[in-house]
Amino acid sequence: MQRFVLESYIDLLSTLPAATGGGFDPAAEAFRVADAARAQGVQRALAESAARSGIRDPNLATLVRQEQDARKQIAAQFGLLSNILSSPANQQDPAATASLRTSIDTLRRARASLREEIERRFPDYASLKNPRPATVAEVQSQLRAGEALVSVYVGNAKSFVWAVPRSGPVAFAAVAAGDRDIARSVAQLRRALDPNAATLGDIPAFDVALAHRLHEQFLAPVRQGLAGADSLLVVPDKALGQVPFSLLVTRPAATPTDVAGRALFSGYAQVPFLAREKAVTQLPSVASLGALRRLPPGEASRKPFIGFGDPYFSAEQAATGSVQVAQLATRGLQTRGIPLVRRNAPQTQSSASAELASLPRLPDTADEVRSIAVALKADPSADVFLGVQASEARVKGAGLADRKVVMFATHGLVPGDLNGLTQPALALTAPAVAGIDGDGLLTMDEVLGLRLNADWVVLSACNTATGDGAGAEAVSGLGRAFFYAGTRALLVTNWPVETTSARALTTGLFARQAADPGLARAKAAQQAMLALIDGPGFVEGGRTMSSYAHPIFWAPFSVVGDGG
């Protein structure tokens, strides 16, 4: 009922005339209400990180982190208590229940004391930690030259979109498409992006007409607010978070067909994708922009890079050691039969039992991590951890706080992928292989305990942009945890990537930033995408076998956070 009333109010505001002469602004009011209504998990993580970063007294910063950690411990213990109390009475342990209640009460008192001391010494902390819904005026004060913000709210029967320029009136429109309509459109669009394809010829045609229709629904009605902007900060909602706006099509265009004598997918280079016109950054919420831009710049003295990749999930994989990764090689097949080498996603959903050892190895990620290390002038012998070294112990003991770029090239897992897995996690080398304690998983809770001061965290793996539940933000629990730990931006994957194009895109992105330190993150990503679209594609024996212009190759990565 509350959601119905809220959406009815926003719909009413969309019918009112624009503000004139400084009076009531219905677009600005609807914008504020919609931001308050969205899920705020990622925003809270960003706000807490910004609050910690804004504290110059290191002793106070420690108090703040202790208070935040105490809240999480209380929530975890309440979860345990709830599980005990929901079990049959004859299976409950009264002593364990009493112990949990005592522990919760102790933590509550400790947290209250910490809050009192923090508020006494840092009175602005409360407003940083729990920011009000963002207003149009606040967003405009945070935008930089050439930027505009697009915010979407998906309702049950209608949706709403705002475009906020750096100056001038906000553009506001209602969209005659609700939750179910948009979910169907997104599912249709993703069929060509996340297919069960074994060869290049199995990749479906990308639905160019549908991508144009989504552009006409959500961007065309607010184009006035986008005028003059070459960089968009997009706050998607619900299913729209599963489709990078970069692949929307700005003008009517036909779906390309293969032409004899030309490389596969080369016709997509002529499609007017939004990536041609604008760099796109995804934000978890409108208010997160302010939290991100309050973070102070990282110290220039930080080391450039640290990367973890190609873990061994079993002793058998470790025994295999280094392997030659298959590229897009013809092997005597016709062009359309060229094997599509994509990073293996965990296939455990239909399995009755799934352990870490059941995960497929990702040997191609080793080259990607090494390539980025070279592009950033890092030391591969000291800053790259592969195979046995890509372990929990290495991650937790590596001192990540002094790295500009932190990379994990491995499987991103969601609850249910492995036995007993109840939270998002990154898969690392099996403890028995690494000779350490642990479970081989860097879980969301463990990420929360990391200390970062990173410009980028790269999650070059499957499922890293997957939401962790129905209606969740368009960033996974892992993303939320890395923001809390202290990163300014994430580079995440939206579907399983093809290996050679993924390596070219990530390496190209960081090579561009290394060559031009003033280049914005979103611009570097845009340039790397266009280089794939317009580049030679996969070349063998002097012949281009396949173009990378199909969005399956160039659009899987999204910049989330501060794209500046």
PyMOL commands that set and color helices and strands:
alter all, ss='L'
color gray80, all
select helices_A, chain A and resi 2-15+26-37+41-53+58-86+89-91+94-121+125-129+136-142+179-190+200-202+208-218+220-226+238-242+245-247+266-270+274-276+287-294+315-320+335-337+356-358+364-375+380-383+392-397+400-402+431-434+444-448+477-485+499-515+521-534+551-554
alter helices_A, ss='H'
color red, helices_A
select strands_A, chain A and resi 147-154+159-165+171-175+231-235+279-282+303-311+384-387+403-409+412-413+425-427+441-443+456-459+489-493+538-540+543-546+557-561
alter strands_A, ss='S'
color yellow, strands_A
deselect
rebuild
show_as cartoon
